[in-house]
């Protein structure tokens, strides 16, 4: 059983940056793909970014060029660096993990995730 704990959220002005962290425990972290999702008030949870066990990354179109995702398999932590934030980035950011089988397609849907954190709130003011 993998436990995920997010941190790093907060209030930031438009154009600013935040770095989210997701600390994992209780499982073999390196065999999982790690993902970030977000959920704005009144909206469905949406995919933001993923990093596979081999380091391959993929981003939702609206964050490409502004967000980066990385992982530290020694510290069992995944990071989301968010730059040039805008009010549309506001929401609760959730870390998720899913078993990553080499040679298979990336899993990006919330229903495909094996584990979830409880989320961290990001608020971007205009």
C-alpha positions in Angstrom: 0.0 0.0 0.0 1.5 3.3 -1.1 0.7 6.5 0.8 1.1 9.8 -0.9 1.4 13.2 0.8 1.4 16.5 -1.1 2.9 19.7 0.1 3.9 23.1 -1.3 0.6 24.6 -2.2 -0.4 28.2 -1.3 -1.4 31.6 -2.5 0.6 33.2 -5.3 0.2 36.1 -7.6 -0.3 35.7 -11.3 3.1 35.2 -13.0 4.6 33.6 -9.9 5.9 30.1 -9.2 5.3 27.3 -6.8 6.9 23.9 -6.4 4.7 21.1 -5.2 6.1 17.9 -3.7 4.6 14.5 -3.3 6.3 12.2 -0.7 5.6 8.5 -1.2 5.9 5.7 1.4 4.9 2.1 1.9 5.7 0.7 -1.5 8.3 0.3 -4.3 8.1 3.9 -5.6 10.3 3.4 -8.6 8.0 1.0 -10.3 5.1 3.5 -10.4 4.3 6.2 -12.8 3.5 9.4 -10.9 1.0 11.9 -11.9 -0.4 15.3 -10.9 -4.1 16.1 -11.3 -6.0 19.2 -10.4 -9.5 20.1 -9.6 -10.9 23.6 -9.8 -14.1 24.5 -7.9 -17.1 23.1 -9.7 -15.1 21.2 -12.2 -13.9 17.6 -12.8 -10.5 16.5 -11.8 -8.1 16.8 -14.8 -4.7 15.5 -15.7 -1.8 17.9 -15.4 1.5 16.0 -15.8 3.0 12.5 -15.5 6.5 11.0 -15.2 7.0 7.4 -15.9 9.4 5.0 -14.2 11.9 5.6 -17.0 11.7 9.4 -16.6 9.5 10.0 -19.7 7.2 13.0 -19.1 3.9 14.2 -20.6 1.9 17.4 -19.9 -1.5 18.7 -20.4 -1.5 21.3 -23.2 -2.2 24.3 -21.1 0.8 23.7 -18.8 3.3 22.8 -21.5 6.3 25.1 -21.3 5.3 26.3 -17.8 5.3 23.2 -15.6 8.0 20.6 -15.2 7.7 17.3 -13.4 10.6 15.3 -11.9 11.1 12.5 -9.5 13.7 11.4 -6.9 13.6 7.6 -6.6 16.0 7.7 -3.6 13.9 10.1 -1.6 10.6 8.7 -3.0 9.4 12.1 -4.0 7.9 13.6 -7.1 7.9 17.3 -7.8 5.9 19.7 -9.9 7.5 23.0 -10.7 4.9 25.5 -11.8 6.0 28.7 -13.4 4.1 31.6 -15.0 1.1 30.7 -13.0 -2.3 32.2 -14.0 -5.7 32.2 -12.2 -6.8 29.3 -14.4 -4.2 27.2 -12.6 -6.1 27.5 -9.3 -7.4 24.3 -7.8 -6.6 21.4 -5.5 -3.6 19.6 -6.9 -3.5 15.8 -6.3 -0.6 13.4 -6.6 -1.4 10.0 -7.9 0.5 6.8 -8.7 -0.2 3.8 -11.0 1.8 0.7 -11.7 4.0 1.4 -14.7 4.5 -1.6 -17.0 7.3 -1.1 -19.6 6.1 -1.1 -23.1 2.5 -0.1 -22.3 0.7 3.1 -23.0 0.7 5.9 -20.4 -2.3 5.9 -18.1 -3.7 9.4 -17.7 -7.3 8.9 -16.5 -8.2 9.3 -12.9 -10.0 6.0 -12.8 -6.7 4.3 -13.8 -4.8 5.4 -10.7 -3.9 3.0 -7.9 -3.2 5.5 -5.2 -4.0 9.1 -4.4 -2.9 11.8 -2.0 -5.3 14.1 -0.3 -4.3 17.2 -2.3 -2.8 20.6 -1.8 -4.6 23.9 -2.6 -3.0 26.3 -5.1 -4.6 29.7 -5.4 -3.4 32.1 -8.1 -4.6 35.7 -7.7 -4.9 38.1 -10.6 
